[in-house]
Amino acid sequence: MNQTVLTHRYKNIDIAYTDSGKGTALVLIHGFLENQLMWQELSLELSKKHRIITIDLLGHGQTACLGYVHSMEDQADMVQDVLSHLRIRKASLIGHSMGGYVALAFAELYPEMVKGIVLLNSTSLADSDERKTNRDRAIAAVKKDYTAFVRLSIANLFSEENRARLSAEIEQVKGQALKTPLQGIVAALEGMKIRNDREVLLHFTPYPKLLILGLKDTVLLYDDQLDQIEKSNTELITLSGGHMSYLENKAETLEAFVQFLKKHKL
């Protein structure tokens, strides 16, 4: 299924998005080096009961760059503008990795618009000093050898035992990632590096929240992520793979979304 990609003019650039299905709105937000095509298969299923909005974030997919730093707040403001254009007043959000950071920034800025949040292979925590240093190293690496950086980054997102099994899918993901412009990559890395800690949202917001983690995630180490939801009403689902649950644990990820949305009547 090839969905029609629409555009919305925002701050003198075109934002690429899709709008399919009917029902309550569900916004799917892709991660770093990804674009809205990652959601295509899941959209097909979820659009049977929901209105699905997918958006190419700033500097990714068919959406141009706005500057040299794309903060999570910049991304959230853009998402809000698209939803406002579509006259959507309230929605649930599912964000993969960086998309989860954007979803949380959106929830902080526009709490009245949020019905529920799913963080897929994502976290509410800010970057540690070590991770900030690694972001700077990544910026230097991508400027030095763009293709090598992108290809290596994608391979590392999958758990070791899934790399052979999903070799064709990994090549597809690399192909999409290589369409991300250098400026978009650097602006996203700069934006993630400076993002705020938003753990408080997992504890003190009224809407339902779900955290889906991969047990063998090498990007967000599983054990490091558990404290943020302790004594909160945020639900947790643990899957067996790495950082790319929507490919490594495809059926379980879809089932987790469907059951969460159904349970909370979202």
VENLIN-V785626 format. One record per backbone hydrogen bond with DSSP energy under -1.0 kcal/mol. NH is the residue of the N-H (numbers start at 0). CO is the residue of the C=O. If there is no record, write none. Layout:
BEGIN
nh-><NH;NH>
co-><CO;CO>
END
This chain:
BEGIN
nh-><5;7;9;12;14;16;17;19;25;26;27;28;33;37;38;39;42;43;44;45;46;47;48;49;50;51;52;53;54;55;58;59;62;69;74;75;76;77;78;79;80;81;82;83;84;85;86;87;90;91;92;93;94;95;96;98;99;100;101;102;103;104;105;106;107;108;109;112;113;114;116;117;118;119;120;131;132;133;134;135;136;137;138;139;140;141;142;143;144;148;149;150;151;152;153;154;155;156;157;161;162;165;166;169;170;171;172;173;174;175;176;177;178;179;184;185;186;187;188;189;190;191;192;193;194;197;200;201;203;209;210;211;212;214;215;216;224;228;229;231;234;236;238;242;246;247;248;252;253;254;255;256;257;258;259;260;261;262;263;264;265>
co-><16;14;12;9;7;5;53;51;50;91;52;93;30;34;35;36;38;39;40;41;42;44;45;45;23;19;25;17;27;15;63;56;59;186;70;71;72;73;74;75;76;77;78;79;80;81;83;82;112;24;115;26;117;28;119;95;96;96;97;98;99;100;101;102;103;104;105;109;110;90;207;92;209;94;211;127;128;129;130;131;132;133;134;135;136;137;138;139;140;144;145;146;147;148;149;150;151;153;154;158;159;161;163;165;166;167;168;169;170;171;172;173;175;176;180;181;182;183;184;185;186;187;188;189;191;123;197;198;199;116;234;118;236;238;240;213;221;225;226;228;208;210;212;156;243;243;244;248;249;250;251;252;253;254;255;256;257;258;259;261;260>
END
